[in-house]
Structures are given as C-alpha cells and as structure tokens.
Amino acid sequence: MKSFLFVLIILCSFTAILAQFADKEIRHRLLGQWSANHTFDEISVSGTSFFGTDGMAYFDGTIRGIKDVSEYHVSARWHISGGRVVTQVVESTIPEIFPLGATEIDSVVALNDSIYSYIDKNGELLTDKKIPY
C-alpha cells in the first residue's frame, strides 16, 4: 500500500512537468538511439532502443535472470499521445516476454539531449541515456 501511495504521489508531482511536454516536442527529442540499464528485483535488462522517424522503434539487448540470460530483439510501431510514448510490438525474438501486439504506454517525466526518464506500466521510474551519433 505504501509503494502504491508513493507512486501516486510521484505521478501527481510530475503532472505539471508532463503538461510542459507537447507531443510534437517529445517526438522530436525521442528520435535516435538510447542506452538502457535497468534492474527489477532479480532481473536486469541492458540494451539499446532506437526510435525512427518512420514510426518504428527497435529494442535490442540482454535480460539476465537468476538462472539464465536471454538476448532480445523487438520491433514496434511507436507514436506519442498525451505526453506518453506508446509502442506496439510487431516482431519479437522472445514473445513470451514481449508478445506480438502487446502495447506499452510510458509517461514522459524528463526528456532532453542526454536523458529520457519515464514511468512504465508498473509505476517504475526509469531513465535511459542518449547515444550520440
């Protein structure tokens, strides 16, 4: 219950920040390649994401669990709606984790030339770093 309340407070605090990001600005700033290194309980995810001007996104990396390591390659359609990044999986090498047709909606918290912070569907605050060309 405390974690739910904490997430709710964070979401409310970022409402003003989210309102500052126009969808067009988010789309422009998100283009390009990003590096991700996230840990969830006993699982770690590292890899890259690429958001293209053609509305396609590509996610590649490694998921490390307690017992195994899996590489993943995912293609998705993406768009921006109401300050949120919406992706829908169209290809996946591990459909048991990233099923075809699955939709992710991430709320943008901060986005500039070097970081992309967002709240995922589980209420986790995550930050990716821009990979310069």
C-alpha positions in Angstrom: 0.0 0.0 0.0 2.8 2.4 0.9 4.5 1.8 -2.5 1.2 2.5 -4.3 0.8 5.7 -2.4 4.4 6.7 -3.2 3.9 6.1 -6.9 0.6 8.0 -6.8 2.4 11.0 -5.2 5.2 10.8 -7.8 2.7 10.7 -10.6 0.8 13.7 -9.3 4.0 15.7 -8.8 5.0 15.1 -12.4 1.7 16.2 -13.8 2.9 19.7 -14.2 6.1 18.5 -15.8 4.2 16.2 -18.2 2.0 19.0 -19.3 5.1 21.0 -20.3 6.0 18.5 -23.0 4.0 18.9 -26.2 3.6 15.6 -28.1 5.4 17.2 -31.1 8.4 18.1 -28.9 8.6 14.6 -27.4 8.5 13.0 -30.8 11.3 15.2 -32.0 13.5 14.8 -28.9 13.0 11.0 -28.7 14.3 10.3 -32.2 17.6 8.4 -32.2 19.3 5.8 -30.1 19.1 5.3 -26.3 21.0 3.1 -23.8 19.1 1.3 -21.1 20.3 -0.5 -17.9 17.5 -1.4 -15.5 17.2 -3.7 -12.6 13.8 -5.2 -11.5 14.1 -7.4 -8.4 16.3 -10.3 -9.5 16.3 -9.4 -13.3 18.5 -6.9 -15.1 17.9 -5.6 -18.6 20.6 -3.9 -20.6 20.4 -2.8 -24.2 19.5 -0.1 -26.7 16.4 1.4 -28.2 16.1 3.3 -31.4 13.1 5.5 -32.3 13.0 6.2 -36.0 11.2 9.0 -38.0 9.2 6.3 -39.8 7.3 5.4 -36.6 9.3 2.2 -36.0 11.2 1.5 -32.8 13.8 -1.2 -32.3 14.8 -2.6 -28.9 17.9 -4.9 -28.6 19.6 -6.2 -25.6 20.0 -8.8 -22.9 17.8 -9.9 -20.0 19.7 -11.5 -17.1 17.8 -13.6 -14.5 18.8 -15.8 -11.7 19.1 -18.9 -13.9 19.5 -17.7 -17.5 20.5 -15.0 -19.9 18.4 -14.2 -23.0 19.0 -11.8 -25.8 16.1 -10.0 -27.3 15.3 -8.1 -30.5 12.0 -6.4 -30.7 10.4 -4.2 -33.4 7.5 -2.0 -32.6 5.4 0.8 -34.0 5.5 4.0 -31.9 3.7 7.3 -31.5 3.2 10.0 -28.9 -0.2 10.6 -27.3 -0.9 13.0 -24.4 2.7 13.1 -23.2 3.0 9.3 -23.4 5.2 7.1 -25.6 3.0 4.3 -27.0 4.7 1.3 -28.5 3.1 -1.8 -30.0 5.2 -4.9 -30.7 5.2 -6.2 -34.3 8.2 -8.6 -34.1 9.8 -10.3 -31.1 12.5 -12.9 -30.6 11.1 -13.7 -27.2 7.3 -13.5 -27.5 6.8 -15.0 -24.0 8.2 -11.7 -22.6 7.4 -9.3 -25.5 4.3 -10.8 -27.1 3.2 -9.7 -30.6 0.6 -7.0 -30.5 1.5 -6.0 -26.9 1.2 -2.3 -26.2 3.4 -0.4 -23.7 2.5 3.1 -22.6 5.3 5.1 -20.9 4.6 8.5 -19.3 7.4 11.0 -20.1 8.9 12.6 -17.0 12.0 14.3 -18.4 13.4 14.4 -21.9 16.4 16.3 -23.2 19.5 15.8 -25.3 21.0 13.4 -22.9 18.3 11.6 -20.8 14.9 10.2 -21.2 13.1 9.5 -17.9 9.7 7.8 -17.9 7.2 5.9 -15.7 6.5 2.5 -17.1 3.3 0.4 -16.9 4.4 -0.9 -13.5 4.9 2.5 -12.0 8.7 2.2 -12.2 10.6 5.4 -12.8 13.3 4.5 -15.4 16.0 6.6 -17.2 17.7 5.9 -20.4 20.8 7.8 -21.8 21.1 9.2 -25.3 23.7 7.6 -27.5 25.2 10.4 -29.6 25.7 9.9 -33.3 
